[in-house]
């Protein structure tokens, strides 16, 4: 496929290569957080009118770069918290079958595989919470995940609060930097690439060695063209 010629890590380097990927609208042609909310309506966990309206409002706030992530995570995890761990796990398995699996595109899998074959370390860096994204990362065979971490109660179940720095906007830079530091590395020690669709991810795109605007929103596409960043329209070719 022609898009594979846009792989940025073809240049030789002695530094280990780190390939970072956003998830929603980058590797998946949907927003997994928003779709989880819609799924909870379909299975009867949430009421359509009020929940659907609030879910859309939060999504619009995210696109506009004004999302209060703490308020959103409380809202987005409420139905699963009420259901409890067993019912929530069963519902998520159904969500994977009915929503996520049909959305996985061969173009995205091929991009990931190309980086694996090149010997790169792959890291999924998403602003969506770990409850939603953990199984998706496993399905994509991405063993390193940075997501919004959720606080747990004494029984080990999620509380609706965020644990630590949320992986959103500048928080993605901080979380990746902490991931590197835990391995005795800094930015200067790796050849880093980041694929993202979202203008919200400009802080991390600016921090890596090789930013790739992937299925970019209008603002990111304009910025990428201005700065000469590669633009990868991953889902132009249909499966």
Order of alpha helices (4+ residues) and beta strands (2+ residues): beta-alpha-alpha-alpha-alpha-alpha-beta-alpha-beta-beta-beta-alpha-beta-alpha-beta-alpha-beta
